[in-house]
Amino acid sequence: MTKDQKVVAIQEIKDLLQDAKVVYVADLDGLNAAKSSEFRRQAFKQNIKVKVVKNTLLQKAMEQIDGVNFSEMFETFKGNSALMIAETANAPAKLIKDFRKKDEKPALKSAFVQETFYVGDNNLDTLVSIKSREEMIGEIIGLLQSPIQRVVSALQNKSETAEASTEEAAPAVEETPAAEAPEAPAAESTDETPAAE
């Protein structure tokens, strides 16, 4: 690889990493061409970008990223490395775990998820159990809706009770104007009496 090609390759990796919040490095070594293609196909379906990279170029690209110090991951950059970038925190871990039901590879080398580093394949189950942003929002909405539903239900019950008591009080309200009605003609008759004189 020429120097110019290396510069281009490093820039491509940097572009992938620039705003990435979920970064996995996996070992795909040992997957034949068909299995490797299937892995990439599954990753594409789940909106996970996969790029096989040279370890030295990956490290150089990571060193040039502002705001994140990826150095904890560097020790895992040995052998075959595939960079995996995703939006959902646990998606690459689930993909690796599902794929490993048939094979011992791919293996997790390291990951950077939710501003935390995970080094080593023993962290795969931990990463699988991380809730995605969507799952967390769904749980929060569920928790918030539960008390709100109780409040709405209580308010509906209260308004039904208030309507019932208003209906009971309504005849009394109707009687009051009727009681005032006879007084009004009496006042008119007093007015008429002086007119008659």
ABEGO torsion letter per residue (X at the ends): XBAAAAAAAAAAAAAAAAABABBBBBBABGBBAAAAAAAAAAAAAAGBBBBBBBAAAAAAAAAABBGBBAAAAAAABBEBBBBBBBABAAAAAAAAAAAAAABAOBBBABBBBGGBBBBEAAAAAAAAABBBAAAAAAAAAAAAAAAAAAAAAAAAAAAAAAAAAAAAAAAAAAAAAAAAAAAAAAAAAAAAAAAAX
